[in-house]
Amino acid sequence: ARTRVWPFDLVGSPSIIERESERMSSTRIRTMGRYGTGPRALTGGIAVLVLLAAAACSSGTTDTEVVDLNANPAACGENDLVDAVDRASGPFTYTDGRGRTISLDAQPTRIIADEESAAALMSYGIRPIAIWSTTPMSTSPILSCSDLTGIESVGESWGTFDVEKAASLEPDLVIGEYNPRFGQFGKLTTTADSSKADTIDQLAPTLGVTLDTTSTAQTIENYADLDTPQLADIKAEFDAAVANFEKVASESQDLTSVGVWPLDVAYVLDPSADPDFSDYQRWGLKMYTPDGTDDGYWKKVSWENVSTIDADVAFVYHDVANAADVKLADIPSRYPAFDTIAAVDKQQMVLWDYGANKSYSRYTNTIDIYADALSKAKKVTPE
């Protein structure tokens, strides 16, 4: 099993759960040509993209239909590989999430980016020259659908950035995702400590694209596209997937879903704290909400009390005890009390892989898979 590299707090040493909660707060296709107009353009022609979820469209439920436990909401498809594009000419100007205006005389061509921004850029056909990430690039779930050939690494663990190597690459712009909740730029800073970003500013201008902690879809809108016909098709597929999800959700109002992470206890998600599930709720998904949380994100529920969770569908966080390849059918045997939740007992589960959706195509896939699971699920909790 792959060992997860956990984030560290730049000003403290939180627990594994606290670290993962912060990572999640700061932060999965199909063929092209079915759906509407492209995302809005970013001044100067640079693009970046973020995304989190999508699913397999399905309507109607028969008694023989069951939720697919092997569905992969993080699967890759041909829409994830976009050919390099010709850049717009002329100056580049952008006001970022920190309120800084970045002005360059020419379009940047030597870009260093964090893994979120790199995945977004490459989905628009813009290849950075280097990336910093929280795991080795080859194992990053965020970069798993990107062609990394020829791209250098300037950091492969949480909070690391090789300034000397980055300087040798002579970048003209450094792009990172900016989380206003924690004051994080590219997972390198906090509100109390911006020294790493300040140091990088000496190499090249830094640009922080705002992470919307209440909506993955809105975060994608905070990035820019080059408004090419190809991207318009991909965005149209996303819009159609959302419309289908809304339809399925409206027909499934008798079902309640829950986000859960089984470990030493059951960590139950407050859906309003997660940008993916905030989207799903906005699109009509009915969610179980715990009575408060322990860290702003999760509510710890002991295995003795987990039967109090009434849910017909369980979204199971993929990093179960740091396992790389989670098999949903095996989870109840690893956590015997887990199947006291009706959704788990009846095997109405779907994986939830946080943070990998940085493009419309990957989010479309996740949304479609979730809509498919919802359409096949049955009422298994008491009326």
C-alpha positions as CSV (number, residue, x, y, z in Angstrom):
1,A,0.0,0.0,0.0
2,R,1.2,3.5,-0.8
3,T,2.2,5.6,2.2
4,R,0.6,9.0,2.2
5,V,2.8,11.9,2.8
6,W,0.9,14.0,5.4
7,P,1.0,17.7,5.5
8,F,2.6,19.5,8.4
9,D,1.5,22.7,10.0
10,L,4.1,25.4,9.5
11,V,3.4,26.7,13.0
12,G,2.5,23.5,14.9
13,S,2.3,19.7,14.8
14,P,-1.3,18.6,14.3
15,S,-2.5,15.1,14.3
16,I,-2.9,13.1,11.0
17,I,-6.6,13.8,11.0
18,E,-6.1,17.5,11.5
19,R,-3.4,17.6,8.8
20,E,-5.7,15.8,6.3
21,S,-8.6,18.1,7.3
22,E,-6.5,21.1,6.5
23,R,-5.4,19.6,3.2
24,M,-8.9,18.9,2.3
25,S,-10.1,22.4,3.3
26,S,-7.3,23.9,1.2
27,T,-8.1,22.0,-1.5
28,R,-12.2,13.1,-10.6
29,I,-14.4,11.3,-18.2
30,R,-15.6,10.6,-21.0
31,T,-15.5,11.5,-24.7
32,M,-15.9,15.1,-25.9
33,G,-18.6,16.9,-27.8
34,R,-21.8,16.6,-25.8
35,Y,-22.2,19.8,-23.7
36,G,-22.1,24.0,-23.9
37,T,-19.7,27.1,-23.8
38,G,-16.3,27.2,-22.3
39,P,-15.2,28.7,-18.9
40,R,-14.5,32.4,-18.7
41,A,-11.2,33.7,-20.0
42,L,-8.4,34.9,-17.8
43,T,-6.8,38.2,-18.9
44,G,-3.7,37.6,-20.9
45,G,-4.6,34.1,-22.1
46,I,-3.1,32.0,-19.2
47,A,-5.3,29.2,-17.9
48,V,-5.6,27.2,-14.8
49,L,-8.3,24.8,-13.7
50,V,-9.6,23.0,-10.6
51,L,-12.1,20.4,-10.1
52,L,-13.4,17.6,-7.8
53,A,-16.1,15.1,-8.7
54,A,-18.3,13.7,-11.6
55,A,-20.5,10.5,-12.3
56,A,-22.2,8.0,-14.7
57,C,-25.6,9.3,-15.9
58,S,-28.4,6.8,-15.4
59,S,-32.1,7.2,-15.2
60,G,-34.7,4.7,-13.8
61,T,-34.1,2.0,-11.3
62,T,-35.0,-1.6,-11.5
63,D,-34.9,-4.2,-8.8
64,T,-31.9,-5.8,-10.4
65,E,-29.7,-2.7,-10.5
66,V,-27.1,-2.4,-7.7
67,V,-24.6,0.3,-6.9
68,D,-21.2,-0.4,-8.6
69,L,-18.7,-0.8,-5.8
70,N,-15.8,-0.7,-8.4
71,A,-16.8,2.6,-10.0
72,N,-13.7,4.9,-10.1
73,P,-14.6,8.6,-9.6
74,A,-11.0,9.4,-10.3
75,A,-10.6,7.6,-13.6
76,C,-8.8,9.3,-16.5
77,G,-10.1,9.8,-20.1
78,E,-9.0,11.3,-23.4
79,N,-10.3,14.7,-22.5
80,D,-7.6,14.9,-19.8
81,L,-4.9,15.1,-22.4
82,V,-5.0,18.4,-24.2
83,D,-2.5,19.3,-26.9
84,A,-0.3,22.2,-26.3
85,V,-1.8,25.5,-27.5
86,D,-0.3,28.6,-29.0
87,R,-0.2,31.4,-26.5
88,A,-1.8,34.8,-27.0
89,S,0.6,37.6,-27.8
90,G,1.0,40.8,-25.9
91,P,1.2,41.7,-22.2
92,F,-0.2,39.6,-19.3
93,T,-2.2,41.1,-16.4
94,Y,-4.0,39.3,-13.7
95,T,-5.3,40.3,-10.2
96,D,-5.0,37.3,-8.0
97,G,-6.8,36.0,-4.9
98,R,-4.5,37.9,-2.6
99,G,-5.4,41.2,-4.3
100,R,-2.1,41.5,-6.0
101,T,-2.0,42.6,-9.7
102,I,0.6,40.8,-11.7
103,S,1.7,42.6,-14.9
104,L,4.2,41.2,-17.4
105,D,5.3,42.7,-20.7
106,A,4.8,39.4,-22.4
107,Q,2.9,36.2,-21.9
108,P,4.8,33.9,-19.4
109,T,6.2,30.8,-21.0
110,R,8.4,29.5,-18.2
111,I,5.9,28.8,-15.5
112,I,6.4,26.9,-12.2
113,A,3.2,25.7,-10.6
114,D,1.9,23.8,-7.6
115,E,0.2,20.4,-8.4
116,E,-3.3,21.9,-8.4
117,S,-2.5,24.7,-10.7
118,A,-0.3,22.5,-12.9
119,A,-3.2,20.0,-13.4
120,A,-5.4,23.0,-14.3
121,L,-2.9,24.5,-16.7
122,M,-2.2,21.3,-18.5
123,S,-6.0,20.7,-19.0
124,Y,-5.8,23.9,-21.1
125,G,-2.8,22.9,-23.0
126,I,-0.3,25.0,-21.0
127,R,2.7,23.0,-19.7
128,P,4.7,24.3,-16.8
129,I,8.4,23.8,-16.7
130,A,8.4,22.6,-13.1
131,I,5.9,21.5,-10.4
132,W,5.9,21.3,-6.6
133,S,3.6,18.8,-5.0
134,T,2.8,17.1,-1.7
135,T,3.9,13.7,-2.9
136,P,6.2,12.5,-5.7
137,M,4.7,13.7,-8.9
138,S,4.3,10.1,-10.2
139,T,2.0,9.2,-7.2
140,S,0.0,12.5,-7.0
141,P,-3.7,11.8,-7.5
142,I,-4.1,15.4,-8.7
143,L,-1.5,14.8,-11.5
144,S,-2.5,11.2,-12.3
145,C,-4.2,12.2,-15.5
146,S,-1.5,14.6,-16.7
147,D,1.5,13.9,-19.0
148,L,4.5,14.8,-16.9
149,T,7.1,14.1,-19.5
150,G,10.0,16.6,-19.3
151,I,8.6,18.5,-16.3
152,E,11.0,19.1,-13.4
153,S,10.1,18.7,-9.7
154,V,11.0,21.5,-7.3
155,G,9.4,19.9,-4.2
156,E,7.7,16.5,-3.5
157,S,6.5,16.7,0.1
158,W,4.1,19.0,2.0
159,G,5.5,22.6,2.4
160,T,8.7,22.0,0.4
161,F,10.0,24.2,-2.4
162,D,13.5,23.9,-3.8
163,V,14.4,27.6,-4.2
164,E,17.8,27.0,-5.6
165,K,16.6,24.5,-8.3
166,A,13.7,26.8,-9.2
167,A,16.0,29.7,-9.6
168,S,18.2,27.7,-12.0
169,L,15.1,27.2,-14.2
170,E,14.6,30.9,-14.6
171,P,10.9,31.1,-14.3
172,D,8.9,34.2,-15.4
173,L,5.8,33.3,-13.3
174,V,5.1,31.0,-10.3
175,I,1.4,30.0,-9.9
176,G,-0.1,28.4,-6.8
177,E,-3.6,27.8,-5.4
178,Y,-4.5,30.3,-2.7
179,N,-6.6,29.3,0.2
180,P,-8.0,32.4,1.9
181,R,-9.1,30.4,5.0
182,F,-5.6,29.6,6.0
183,G,-3.7,32.2,4.1
184,Q,-2.0,29.4,2.1
185,F,-0.2,30.0,-1.2
186,G,0.5,26.6,-2.8
187,K,0.4,24.9,0.6
188,L,3.6,26.7,1.5
189,T,2.4,29.5,3.8
190,T,0.0,30.3,6.6
191,T,-1.6,33.6,7.6
192,A,1.1,33.9,10.3
193,D,4.0,32.9,8.1
194,S,4.3,34.0,4.4
195,S,8.1,33.8,4.3
196,K,8.3,31.0,1.7
197,A,6.1,32.9,-0.7
198,D,8.0,36.1,-0.1
199,T,11.3,34.2,-0.9
200,I,9.8,32.8,-4.1
201,D,8.7,36.4,-5.0
202,Q,12.5,37.1,-5.4
203,L,12.7,34.6,-8.2
204,A,9.6,35.6,-10.2
205,P,6.2,37.1,-9.6
206,T,3.8,34.8,-7.8
207,L,0.1,34.4,-8.7
208,G,-2.4,32.9,-6.3
209,V,-5.7,31.5,-7.8
210,T,-8.4,31.5,-5.2
211,L,-9.6,28.1,-3.9
212,D,-13.3,28.5,-3.1
213,T,-13.8,26.4,0.0
214,T,-17.6,26.3,-0.6
215,S,-17.6,25.1,-4.2
216,T,-15.3,23.0,-6.4
217,A,-17.2,24.2,-9.4
218,Q,-16.6,27.8,-8.4
219,T,-12.9,27.2,-8.0
220,I,-12.8,26.0,-11.6
221,E,-14.5,29.2,-12.6
222,N,-11.8,31.1,-10.7
223,Y,-9.3,29.7,-13.1
224,A,-9.2,30.8,-16.7
225,D,-9.5,29.1,-20.0
226,L,-8.3,29.9,-23.5
227,D,-11.8,29.6,-24.8
228,T,-10.9,27.0,-27.5
229,P,-13.7,25.0,-29.1
230,Q,-12.3,21.8,-27.5
231,L,-12.7,23.3,-24.0
232,A,-16.2,24.5,-24.9
233,D,-17.1,20.9,-25.6
234,I,-15.7,19.7,-22.3
235,K,-17.4,22.4,-20.4
236,A,-20.7,21.5,-22.1
237,E,-20.3,17.9,-20.9
238,F,-19.8,19.2,-17.4
239,D,-23.0,21.3,-17.6
240,A,-25.0,18.3,-18.9
241,A,-23.6,16.1,-16.1
242,V,-24.7,18.6,-13.5
243,A,-28.2,18.8,-15.0
244,N,-28.4,15.0,-14.9
245,F,-27.2,14.9,-11.3
246,E,-29.9,17.5,-10.4
247,K,-32.6,15.4,-12.1
248,V,-31.5,12.2,-10.3
249,A,-31.2,13.9,-7.0
250,S,-34.7,15.4,-7.3
251,E,-36.0,11.9,-7.9
252,S,-34.1,10.5,-4.9
253,Q,-35.3,12.8,-2.1
254,D,-36.2,9.8,0.1
255,L,-32.5,8.8,0.2
256,T,-29.9,10.3,2.6
257,S,-26.2,10.1,1.9
258,V,-23.2,10.5,4.2
259,G,-19.5,11.2,3.8
260,V,-17.5,9.0,6.0
261,W,-13.9,8.0,6.7
262,P,-13.4,4.7,8.7
263,L,-10.3,4.7,10.9
264,D,-9.9,4.2,14.6
265,V,-13.4,5.8,14.8
266,A,-15.8,6.8,12.1
267,Y,-15.0,10.3,10.9
268,V,-18.3,11.7,9.6
269,L,-18.3,14.6,7.3
270,D,-20.0,17.9,7.7
271,P,-21.0,18.4,4.1
272,S,-21.2,22.1,4.3
273,A,-17.4,22.2,5.1
274,D,-16.4,20.4,1.9
275,P,-16.4,22.2,-1.5
276,D,-17.5,19.0,-3.4
277,F,-20.4,18.1,-1.2
278,S,-21.4,21.7,-1.0
279,D,-21.9,21.5,-4.7
280,Y,-23.8,18.2,-4.5
281,Q,-26.1,19.6,-1.9
282,R,-26.7,22.7,-4.0
283,W,-27.6,20.3,-6.9
284,G,-30.1,18.6,-4.7
285,L,-28.3,15.8,-2.8
286,K,-29.8,15.1,0.6
287,M,-27.0,14.6,3.1
288,Y,-26.7,13.4,6.7
289,T,-25.1,16.2,8.8
290,P,-23.6,15.4,12.2
291,D,-24.4,17.4,15.3
292,G,-21.3,19.6,15.2
293,T,-17.7,18.7,14.3
294,D,-14.4,18.2,16.2
295,D,-12.3,20.2,13.8
296,G,-14.6,22.1,11.5
297,Y,-14.7,19.2,9.1
298,W,-15.1,15.8,10.7
299,K,-17.3,14.5,13.6
300,K,-15.7,11.6,15.4
301,V,-18.2,8.8,16.0
302,S,-17.2,5.8,18.1
303,W,-17.8,2.4,16.5
304,E,-20.1,1.7,19.4
305,N,-22.3,4.6,18.3
306,V,-21.9,4.4,14.5
307,S,-25.3,2.7,14.1
308,T,-26.9,6.1,14.9
309,I,-25.9,7.3,11.4
310,D,-28.9,6.9,9.2
311,A,-27.8,6.8,5.6
312,D,-28.9,5.0,2.4
313,V,-25.7,5.9,0.5
314,A,-22.2,6.1,1.9
315,F,-19.5,8.2,0.2
316,V,-16.4,6.5,1.6
317,Y,-13.2,8.6,1.6
318,H,-10.6,6.7,-0.5
319,D,-7.7,7.0,1.9
320,V,-9.0,4.4,4.3
321,A,-6.1,3.8,6.8
322,N,-3.8,5.2,4.1
323,A,-4.5,2.3,1.8
324,A,-3.7,3.1,-1.9
325,D,-6.2,0.7,-3.5
326,V,-9.4,0.7,-1.5
327,K,-11.9,-2.1,-2.3
328,L,-15.3,-1.1,-0.9
329,A,-16.4,-4.7,-0.6
330,D,-13.6,-5.3,1.8
331,I,-14.1,-2.4,4.1
332,P,-16.8,-3.9,6.4
333,S,-14.5,-6.9,7.2
334,R,-11.7,-4.4,8.2
335,Y,-14.1,-2.4,10.3
336,P,-16.7,-4.9,11.6
337,A,-19.0,-2.3,13.1
338,F,-19.1,-0.2,9.9
339,D,-21.9,-2.3,8.5
340,T,-24.2,-1.2,11.3
341,I,-24.7,1.8,8.9
342,A,-27.5,0.6,6.6
343,A,-25.8,2.0,3.4
344,V,-22.7,-0.1,4.2
345,D,-24.7,-3.2,5.2
346,K,-26.6,-3.1,1.9
347,Q,-23.4,-2.2,-0.1
348,Q,-24.7,1.1,-1.3
349,M,-21.2,2.7,-1.2
350,V,-19.1,4.8,-3.6
351,L,-15.5,6.0,-3.3
352,W,-14.9,9.6,-2.6
353,D,-11.5,10.8,-3.7
354,Y,-10.9,14.3,-2.5
355,G,-8.9,16.9,-4.2
356,A,-8.1,15.3,-7.6
357,N,-10.7,17.2,-9.6
358,K,-8.8,20.0,-11.3
359,S,-10.5,19.9,-14.7
360,Y,-14.0,19.8,-16.1
361,S,-13.5,16.4,-17.5
362,R,-12.5,14.8,-14.2
363,Y,-15.3,16.5,-12.3
364,T,-17.7,15.3,-15.0
365,N,-16.6,11.7,-14.5
366,T,-17.1,12.0,-10.7
367,I,-20.5,13.6,-11.0
368,D,-21.7,11.0,-13.5
369,I,-20.5,8.1,-11.2
370,Y,-22.3,9.6,-8.2
371,A,-25.5,10.2,-10.2
372,D,-25.3,6.5,-11.3
373,A,-24.9,5.3,-7.7
374,L,-27.8,7.5,-6.5
375,S,-30.1,6.3,-9.3
376,K,-29.5,2.7,-8.4
377,A,-29.6,3.0,-4.6
378,K,-32.7,2.0,-2.7
379,K,-34.2,3.2,0.5
380,V,-32.7,1.1,3.3
381,T,-33.1,3.2,6.3
382,P,-36.3,3.4,8.4
383,E,-39.0,5.7,7.2
